[in-house]
Amino acid sequence: MIRFALEKDIPKIGELLLYIDKLHHDGRPDIFKIGRKYSDEELAEIINNPQTPVLVATNENDMVIGYCFCIYQQHNDNSVLTDIKTLYIDDLCVDEKYRGKHIGKSLYEAAVKLAKKNNC
């Protein structure tokens, strides 16, 4: 099931963020520190901001097994771009135990559907 993230999801989203940050650090320790991209407080702000929707995939127990951080962007009076509204995918992750089950694809498709619903 795909739904919008809730504050109760912050602990699991935080675990997934830490996992991704560790992967980045392991691959490029010269660039990435070990840590989380967002604190719990920052996650709460992001989740509660309509301009930064976070979609989550959940299992049958409503536990988060993946996320998709999105950002609405509006390009007005840009010298190169038309006045277009877009929904940008900032980060997408699926718990490694659930990979290979098309959850990432489902999160991506939900983001596309959200973008179309909001005329992006």
C-alpha positions in Angstrom: 0.0 0.0 0.0 1.2 3.5 -0.8 0.1 6.5 1.3 1.4 9.8 2.5 3.9 9.6 5.4 2.7 10.4 8.9 4.7 11.5 12.0 4.3 7.9 13.4 6.5 6.8 10.4 9.5 8.9 11.4 11.4 6.1 13.2 11.3 3.8 10.3 12.0 6.5 7.7 14.9 7.5 9.9 16.3 3.9 9.8 16.1 3.9 6.0 17.8 7.3 5.8 20.6 6.1 8.0 21.0 2.9 5.8 21.3 5.1 2.7 23.7 7.5 4.3 25.9 4.5 5.3 25.9 3.2 1.7 27.0 6.6 0.5 29.7 6.8 3.1 31.0 3.3 2.4 31.2 4.1 -1.3 32.6 7.6 -1.0 34.0 8.3 2.6 35.9 11.2 1.1 32.6 13.0 0.4 29.9 11.5 2.8 29.9 11.5 6.6 28.0 8.8 8.5 24.7 10.3 9.7 21.2 11.0 8.7 20.1 13.4 6.0 17.3 14.7 8.3 16.7 14.8 12.1 13.3 13.7 13.5 12.3 17.3 13.8 13.2 18.1 10.2 11.3 14.9 9.1 8.2 16.2 10.9 8.5 19.5 9.2 8.9 17.9 5.8 6.0 15.4 6.3 3.7 18.3 7.4 4.6 20.6 4.6 2.3 20.3 1.5 5.2 21.4 -0.7 7.3 18.4 0.3 5.1 15.4 0.2 6.6 12.1 1.3 5.0 8.9 0.0 5.6 5.6 1.9 5.0 2.0 1.0 3.8 -0.1 3.8 3.4 -3.8 4.4 0.3 -5.6 5.7 1.1 -4.4 9.3 1.3 -0.7 8.1 5.1 -0.7 8.7 7.0 1.5 6.3 9.1 -0.5 3.9 10.0 2.3 1.5 9.7 6.0 0.9 9.7 8.6 -1.8 10.6 12.2 -0.8 9.1 14.7 -3.3 9.3 18.5 -3.7 7.0 20.7 -5.7 8.9 23.3 -7.7 7.5 26.3 -9.6 9.7 27.9 -12.3 8.2 31.4 -12.9 9.9 34.0 -15.1 12.9 31.8 -15.7 15.2 32.8 -18.6 15.2 29.2 -19.9 12.2 27.4 -18.6 8.5 28.0 -19.1 6.3 28.8 -16.1 6.0 25.2 -15.2 5.1 23.4 -12.0 6.9 20.1 -11.4 7.1 17.4 -8.7 10.7 16.5 -8.2 11.7 13.2 -6.6 14.4 14.0 -4.1 15.0 10.6 -2.7 13.6 7.1 -3.1 14.5 4.0 -1.0 13.1 0.5 -0.4 14.1 -1.6 2.7 16.5 -4.2 1.4 14.3 -7.0 2.8 11.6 -6.0 0.4 13.6 -5.3 -2.8 12.7 -7.1 -6.0 9.0 -6.8 -5.4 8.4 -3.7 -7.5 7.9 -1.5 -4.5 10.2 1.2 -5.8 8.3 1.1 -9.1 5.0 1.5 -7.2 6.4 4.5 -5.2 7.6 6.1 -8.5 4.2 5.5 -10.1 2.4 7.0 -7.1 4.6 10.1 -7.4 3.7 10.4 -11.1 0.0 10.0 -10.3 0.4 12.7 -7.6 2.1 15.0 -10.1 -0.6 14.6 -12.7 -3.3 15.1 -10.1 -1.7 18.5 -9.2 -1.2 19.5 -12.9 2.6 19.1 -12.9 
